[in-house]
Amino acid sequence: MGIVDRTFRDTTGLSEQQNIASRNVWVLTAAQSLGGASSPIIISLGGLVGQQLASNPTAATLPVSMFNLGLALGTLPASAIMRRFGRRTGYLLGATIGMTAGLVATIGILNASFIVFCIGTFMAGFYSAYVQSYRFAATDGLIGAARDKAISRVMVGGLIAAVIGPQLVIWTREALPGHSFAGSFLSQAALAMLALPILLALRRPETPKAGSTEMADCRPLSQILCSPRYLLAVATGVVSYALMTFVMTAAPMAMVGHGHSVDSAALGIQWHVLSMFGPSFVTGRLMARFGKERVAAVGLLLIGASALIALSGLDVAHFWGSLVLLGIGWNFGFIGATAMVAGCHSPSERGKAQGANDFMVFGTVACASFFSGSLLHSSGWSTINWLVLPAVAFILVPLVWRAARLTKSR
């Protein structure tokens, strides 16, 4: 009788944990829809506000670069805070930082202070470091295919954010008369504030207790970094995200430079962003059926194909086709890499393993955003796309080899 009672309690407890994990996925998807909308606002308006406020025209894009720098530098502190105080506390702090960031940026515009505005975008990068980890938080309490689908589902929130952000720019850019774009950054603060009650609904699935096997197997970060499986997962994410940023940053300037209209460039970026997040509806299912390594490999192939299309001509169709394939490739490559990282560590190692991954990914992304514009100016659009191909091949070869090994072992 005792065995039956214990089995019933274990089954009930497992079901309860699965319900909590499933509920958390929906909470994080909603939070992603709000938090992820900050990036389009800053990326689309940062340079324009910079032109208005900066005394040196060459510093106009500094606010966007500061955002990327804040994102890179914020990953490790965010990871440490969540490891010490829990995900919910960390995310509430992140949303508070995001709300403050929007207010600081608004004050910078109202007072015509370029430095204050850059501080606001830098703080928004710290908020984004928390938002970027939502995809990992969705895997807490889940295993196998359910974990991979949860990552993909949370990324659907990015698709909603890609619509919310640009629409807010249109609706609010002249909301404060005499201070163009101040209303848009005030709306950024409002989005972060709206995320607070949603994040309060986040619950913590059961984690291993001290002294358990999972805790005993907790490796130091140096040992995790020496794992070939972990390094391949990180490298896949680094290349997928950095190449996407590298090309996307240069594409609008390249289009205008080759005689196309600003509207054509903006529409190309819009389709690119939709392509980045639209496939998330099916990416989880594809990983469950074919494996995350194969999906990530296909993503890298699509990124390479986007570069070949860009190299084949300079018509609007070439730019748009390249940007759409680049977005789909990023989705498969980055979500596949995220699932690979999530499968490389125990629950007790998640904080340092995921934090180190995001630091390397977004640190490289920040460098790519700084480097892209200057390379376009000095060497041209073709050079940027030629550089994509060896970077793809460098990761694709070991990734395909690992995927083939996993297939043989099944």
N, C-alpha and C positions, 0 to 999 in steps of 0.2 A: 504493500500500500504506500509505503514511504517513497519507493521508486517512482510510482505513478504520480504522486503529488509533486515530486521534484521535477519529473519530466514535464508535467503540466505548467509548473512555474517557469521552467526554462523556456518552454514554447511560448508562453504568454509574454515573458520578458523579451524574447527575440522579436515577436510580433510588434510589441510596443516600440522597440528601438527602430524597427523598420518604418513604422508610422511616423516617428519623429524625424528620421532621415528624409523620408519622402516629403514631409511638410516643410522641412528646411529648404529643400530644393526650390519649392514654390516661393518661399520667403526671399531667397537669394536671387531668384529670377526677377522678382519685383524690384528688389534693391538695385540689381544690375541695370534695370531699365531707367532708374533715376540717376544713380551714380555714374553710369556710363555716358550719360548725356552731357556731362561737363566737358569731356574731351572735344567733341565736335564744336562746342561753343568757343573754347580757347583756341583750337586750331584754325577755325574759320575767321575769328575776329582778332586774335593776338597780334598778327602782323599789321592789320589796319589801324588798331589802336596804337601800336608801336609807331607807325608813321605819323600819327597825330601828336604823340607826346615826346618822342625821342629827338634830341637836338642833333644827333648824328644819324643820317638816313640809313647807314649800314647796320645800325643797331635795331632796326625795325622788327626783325624776327626774333630778337632776344627773348621776349615774353614766352613764345612757344618753346624755345630752347630751354628756358628756365622751368617750364612745366615738365618737359622730358627729364631734365636733371633732377627735379624734385621727385618724380616717379622712381627714378633709379636709386636715389639716395634714401628714399622712404621705405624701400622693401625690407631691409634688414631690421630697422627699428620696429616696423609694423609686425614683423614675424616674432620679434622678441616680446613685444607687448602682448600679443595674442597667446604666445606660449606661456607667459607668466599669469595673465589675468583671464584668458579665455577668448574665444572668437567674438562673442556678443559684445563684451566690454570693449574689445579692440575696434570693432566695427562702429560702435556708437561714438567712440573717440574719433575715428576717421571721419564720420559724417559731421561731427562738430567742427573738425578742422576744415572740411569742405564748405560748411556754412560760413565759417570765418573767412575762408579764402575768397569767396564770392563778395563778401562785404568789403574786404580790404581792396580787392581789385576795383570795386565800384568807387570807393573813396579815392583811389588813385586817379580814376578818370575825372571825378568831380573836382578834384584839386589840381588836375593837369600835372600829376607827379608820375613820371615814368618809373622811377625807382619803386614807389609804393605799388604801382600796378604790377611790376615784375615780381615783387614779394608775394602779391596775391596769386599770381599764376604758379609761382614756385610752391606755395602752400597747397594749391589745387593738385599739384603733382603728388604731394604726400597723401592726399585723400585718395587719389587714383591708385596708389600703391595698395591701399586696403581693398578698393573695388576689384582690382585685378586678382586678388586672392579669393574672391567669392567662388571662382571655378573649383578651387581646391576644397573649400569648405563644403561644397556640395557632395563631396565623396565621403565625408565623415560618416561612419556607421554603415557604409555600403561596400560591397565587394564585387569583383568580376564585371560582367556586362552591365549590371545596375550602376556601378560606379562610372563607367564610361558614358552611359546614357545621361547620367546626372550632369556631368561636365557639359555635354552638348546642350542640354536643356537650359542650363543657366546662361550659356552663351547666346541663346535666343533673345535674352534680355538686351543684348547688345544691338540687335536689330531694331527693337523698340526705341532704344536710346538714340540710334542713328536717325530716327524720324523725329523724336522729341527735341533733340538739340538744335538742328537747323530750323525747325519751326518756331522755337522760342526766339531764335535770333531774328527771324522775320517779324514776329509779333511784338517784340519788346525793344528793338534796337533804338527806337525814337520815343520810348515811353517817358523818358525824362527830358523835357524840352531843353535844348541848348547843350546837351551832353550826350552825343551820339554813342550808342553801345553800352552806356552805363546801365540801362534797364536790363540788358541781356545778362550782365554779370550779377545783377541783383536777382535775376531769375535762377542763376546758377546756385546762389545761396539758398533760394527757396526749394530747389530740388533736393539739396542735401538735408534741409530741415524736414521735408516730407519723408525722407528715407528713415528718419529716426524712429517713428512709431512702427514702421515695418520691421526694422532690425530688432526691436524689442521682442518680437514674436519668435526670434531664433531660439532654438533649444539645443542643448548639448547632448549628443548621443553618448552612451556609456563608453568610457575609455578604460584601458587596462589599468589596474591598480598597481601601486608600488610593490615590487617583489614578484610580480607575475612574469610569465615567460616573455611577453612582449616588452616589458620594461627591462628585463635582463638582457634582451637582445638589442637594446638601444645603443647604436654605434656612435662614436665621436664623428663630427663633421668631416674631419680629415679622411677617415676611413670610407665614409659615404662618397666623398669626392674621388676616391681612388677606384670606385666601382665602374668597370667599363659600361655596364648596362645603364647606370645613372648618367654617366658622361655622354653617352649617345643620346639619351632622352633630352638632356639639357642642350646639347649641340643642335639637335633637331629644332627645338623651340627657338634658340638663338638665331639660327639661319633663317627659319621661316618668318619670324617677326622682323628681324633686322633688314632682310631683303625687301620685305613689303614696305617698310618705312623708308628705306633708301630710295626705292623707285617712286613711291607715292608722293614723297616730298618734292621730288624734281618734276614730276609729270605736269602739273599745272603750268609751271614756268616754261617747260619745254614746249607745251602746246601753244601758249601765247607767243613764245619766241619764234615758232615756226609758222606764224601767221593765222592761227585760229583764235576765235573770240574767247573772251573771259567766260561768257555763258557756256560755251562748249566745254571749256576746262572744268567749270563748276559741275556741269551735268556728268562729265566723265568721272569725277570724284564721287558724286552721289551714287552712281551705278557701282562704283568700286566698293563703297562702304556697304551697300545693300548686298553685294556679292560676298563680302567678308562674313556677314552674319546670317544671311538667308539659308545657306546649306546646313546650319545648325539643327534644323528640323530633322535631318536624316543622318547627320554625321555619327551620332551615337549608335544608330541601327547598323550603319556600315561597319563601325568598329566591332560591334558585337558579332557580325557575320564573318568579316574578313580579317579582323585583327587590327589593333591600333597601329602596329608597325607598317602594315600594308597601306592603310589609309594615309598615314604621314608621308610615306614614299610617293603615293599618288599626288599628294599636295605639293611636294617638292618638284615633281615632274611638271605639274601645271604652272608653277612659278617659272621654271625653265622655259616652258612653252610660251608664257607671256612675254619673256624677253625676246624670243625668236620673232614673235608677231611684231613687237616694237621695232625690231631691227629690219623688218621687211618693208617698211614704208612709213611715211609721215602724214598720211591722211588722218582725218578725224576717226575713221573706222579702225585704223591701226592702233591709235591711242586708246580708244574705248575698249576694243577687243582685248588689248593687253591688260588694261586695268581690271576688267571683269575677271579674266583668268587669274590675275594676280590675287584678287580678293578670294576667289574660291580656293586657290592653292594655299593661301594663308589659313583659311578655315580648316582645311584638312590637315595641314602641317602642324599648326599650333595646337589645335584640339587634340590631335593624335599624340603630339609631344607631351601635352599636359597629362593625358591618360597614362603615357609611359612613365612619367615622373611619379605619378600617384601609385603606380605598381612597383616602385623601386624601394620603398621604405615601409617600415612598420608604423602603426599609429603613434607610437611614442617618439618617432623620429620626424614626424611630419613638419613640425615647426621649422627646424633648421634645414631640412632637405628642401622644402618648398620655398623658404626664404632665400636660400642660396641660389636656387634655380631662378627666381624672379630677379634677384640682384644681377645675375649674369645676363639674363635676357634683356632687361630694361636698361642696364648699363650699356650694353651693345647698341640697343635701339637709340639711346641718347647720342652716342657717338655717330651713328648712321645719320641721324637728323642734322647734326652739325656739319657732317662731311658732304652730304648730298648736294646742297646748294653750291658750295664752292667748286666741287668737281664738275657739276653741270656748267658752271660759268667758265671753267678753265679748259675742260676737255670735251664737253658736249653730251647730248642725250645718248648717242650710240655707245660711248664708253661706259656709261652707267649700266646699260643693258648687257654689254659684253662681260662685265664683271660679275653679273648674276650667275652666268653659266658655270664657271669653275667652283663657285661657292656651293651651288646645288650639287654638283658632282661629288664634291668632297664629303658631303654627308650622305648622299644617296647610296653610294657604294656600300658602306658598312650597314646602312639601314636595310637595304635589300638582302644583304647576306644574313643579317639577324632574322629577318622575316622568313627567309628560306629555311633556316635552322629550326625555327619554331614550327614551321609547317611539317618538317620531317619528324619532329619529336611527338607529334600528335598521333 
